[in-house]
């Protein structure tokens, strides 16, 4: 059985996968970025154990990515920074997505309240 910390990390991964793959390809422009940020955060915050989501779509990156006269581009991970906080059974996991060497990476920032030696049910191994 997974520990509470492992389950919290799993939940964070599920939320990131959902956020990224649900919204990748959405048309975005600097004018629509704020409403898209809010929609993304609110959609993911609906999921169990999700305490908070912050999405920042970078207007400078969006503007640079627009390559036609229609004034928008498709949303990709390279255009946004994301932070999430997941809480599960007393464990809080903080995560973020940011660009690293030209690629959007999702990473674990901190696991807080981790109880070592438990099997996820609160029972010490």
Secondary structure, DSSP 8 states (H G I E B T S, - for coil): ---HHHHHHHHHHHHHHHHHHHHTT-EE-TTTHHHHHHHHHHHHHTSTTEEEEEEEE-HHHHHHH--STTS-EE--GGGEEEEEEEEETTEEEEEEEEEETTEEEEEEEEEES--TTB-SSS-B-
